[in-house]
Amino acid sequence: MSLFRGIDTSTSALTANRLRLDTIAANIANANSTRAKMVDGVWQPYRRKMVEISPKSNDSFDSVLQAAIGNVAQTKPEQGVRVTGIKEDNTPFKRVFDPDHPDADGEGYVYLPNVDVMKEMVDMISASRAYEANVTVMNASKAMMMKALEINGR
């Protein structure tokens, strides 16, 4: 088992959660953007984006456990997570009556982005807590390595 495996696992999660936080920040910043992308000659509002994350290894918990205790040959599967993509949320846009808005259609309605700021705030808290947890794991791993070096040096 590699001494740095725990740190590598936490590093992949830190990277993924940083991207989640960046994407959430972009969603919040564009919560009122009515002109984000031109589709068929018509401006479309900003569409909410979401980060997709999956485990690097498709091994089951049981197979990893059996390999760790030595019952089966270990193939050293990759640990951690990876970003598999950033997808757009396909929920419909909000339709608001505002005939004075420059982007209002012929009936006076404006289409606003499908970004719910409250949902984004919940996602942001979740991503920041996951980030903090992985920083804590990295610091604990570092402390254990330092203690192991102190024991070895005596």
LINDA-V947118 format. One record per residue. N is the residue number from 1. SS is DSSP state (~ for helix, > for strand, _ for the rest). PHI is phi in whole degrees, 0 to 359 (NA if undefined). Layout:
{{N SS PHI} {N SS PHI}}
This chain:
{{1 _ NA} {2 _ 288} {3 _ 293} {4 _ 260} {5 ~ 299} {6 ~ 297} {7 ~ 291} {8 ~ 297} {9 ~ 296} {10 ~ 295} {11 ~ 298} {12 ~ 295} {13 ~ 291} {14 ~ 298} {15 ~ 297} {16 ~ 295} {17 ~ 288} {18 ~ 295} {19 ~ 295} {20 ~ 302} {21 ~ 295} {22 ~ 297} {23 ~ 292} {24 ~ 297} {25 ~ 298} {26 ~ 295} {27 ~ 298} {28 ~ 295} {29 ~ 296} {30 _ 255} {31 _ 298} {32 _ 238} {33 _ 279} {34 _ 268} {35 _ 233} {36 _ 254} {37 > 212} {38 > 270} {39 > 233} {40 _ 54} {41 _ 79} {42 > 237} {43 > 288} {44 > 251} {45 _ 292} {46 _ 298} {47 _ 250} {48 _ 305} {49 > 247} {50 > 226} {51 > 270} {52 > 259} {53 > 237} {54 > 220} {55 > 291} {56 _ 290} {57 _ 253} {58 _ 263} {59 _ 290} {60 _ 284} {61 ~ 300} {62 ~ 298} {63 ~ 293} {64 ~ 292} {65 ~ 296} {66 ~ 297} {67 ~ 292} {68 ~ 293} {69 _ 269} {70 _ 90} {71 _ 282} {72 _ 225} {73 _ 293} {74 _ 267} {75 _ 260} {76 _ 53} {77 _ 292} {78 _ 295} {79 _ 251} {80 _ 102} {81 > 233} {82 > 217} {83 > 276} {84 > 266} {85 > 164} {86 > 241} {87 > 247} {88 > 268} {89 _ 283} {90 _ 265} {91 _ 294} {92 _ 293} {93 _ 290} {94 > 281} {95 > 249} {96 > 237} {97 > 279} {98 _ 205} {99 _ 295} {100 _ 275} {101 _ 288} {102 _ 296} {103 _ 259} {104 _ 290} {105 _ 279} {106 _ 300} {107 _ 268} {108 _ 91} {109 > 263} {110 > 243} {111 > 265} {112 > 254} {113 _ 302} {114 _ 272} {115 _ 265} {116 _ 257} {117 ~ 299} {118 ~ 295} {119 ~ 296} {120 ~ 296} {121 ~ 295} {122 ~ 297} {123 ~ 297} {124 ~ 294} {125 ~ 297} {126 ~ 299} {127 ~ 293} {128 ~ 290} {129 ~ 293} {130 ~ 296} {131 ~ 298} {132 ~ 300} {133 ~ 298} {134 ~ 288} {135 ~ 295} {136 ~ 298} {137 ~ 297} {138 ~ 296} {139 ~ 295} {140 ~ 294} {141 ~ 297} {142 ~ 296} {143 ~ 296} {144 ~ 295} {145 ~ 295} {146 ~ 296} {147 ~ 296} {148 ~ 296} {149 ~ 293} {150 ~ 294} {151 ~ 295} {152 ~ 294} {153 ~ 282} {154 _ 279}}
